[in-house]
């Protein structure tokens, strides 16, 4: 396999992982009503996924914003609709749980 093929394979693996974790973050969003070690780790993982996608795109010299624009215009894109949907779901969890952690009196779970 050439480098380009291997690199596209890496992106596909990450995007596929996003699809399957979408259901985890959907459930986590529904239950993100209190600070917990589990939710803290899910927050870390969701943040890692976003970072991994951005880093992979940057490493491969692909502009993530342009790729997302191409997807929105129905043009050829590395990103898939399922992966983008999964990113939106995890982003909703990040927003909801982060806001909960910032509330006055909210306990901060110790690192695991």
N, C-alpha and C positions, 0 to 999 in steps of 0.2 A: 504494500500500500504506500502511495506517495504521501508526502507531508500534508498536502491539501486535503486528501481523502481522510487521513487520520484526524486532522483538525476539525473537519466537518463532522466526523464521527463523534468527537468529544462534545461538540455542541449538541448533537442529536441526543447523546446520553443525558446531558443536563436537562434538555427540554423534555425528554421522556420522564425523567425523575420529577420534574415539576408537575407533569400531568397527574402522576400518582399521589403526590403530596397535596394536591389541591383538596382532596377529600379530607385529609387530616386537618388542614387549615380551615376548612369549612366548619368542621365539628368544633375545632378550637375556638373559632370566632363565636359560635353559639354559646360556648361555655366559658368565655373569658370575662367572668364576672368578679373574680378575685385573683389576687396575686398568689402564684404558686410556683414551686420549683419546676413543675412540668411546663407551665406556660412560659416561664423564663427561658427554658431550654428551647421551646418552640420558637420564641422570639429570636433567640440566637440563631437557630437554624434557618428561619425565614430570612433573616438579614444576611446570613452566609450565602443562601441561594441567589439573592439579588447580586451580591458581590461577585459570586462565581460567574454569573452570566456576564456582567460588565467586564470582568477581568478577561474572560475567554474571548469575548468580542474584541477587546482592545489588543490582546495578544495576537489574534488572527488578522488584525488590521481592518476589521469590519466595524463600521460606525453603527452603533446600536440604534440611535435616533433615526438615522436614514433607513435602517432595516425595518424598524417599526412603521415608518411612514410608507415604505413600499408595501408592507403588509396591509395597511389601511387603504391603500389605493388598488389593492388586488394584484399587485405586481409580484414578481419572484422575490421571496424573502426566506432567510434562514429561520426566522421565528415562525412558529406555528400558532394558529388561533387557539388551540388547546393550551399551549404553554403560556400564551399571553393571558388567557382567562385564569390560569392557575396563578400567575403573578399578581393579578388583580385580587384574587381571593386571599392570597398570603398578605398582600398589602393592606387589605381591610383588617386582617387580624393584627398586623403590626400597628396600625393606627389605633384600633380599639384598645389593645392591651397596653400600648405605650401610654395612652391617655389615662388609663386606669392606674398605672404605676406612678404617674405624676400627680395624682390627687393627693392633697394634704392628708397626712395620717396613714397613707398606704405603706404597708411594710414592704421592705425590699428583701427578696429571698436571697439567702447566702449562695455564693457560687458553689456548684457541685464539683 
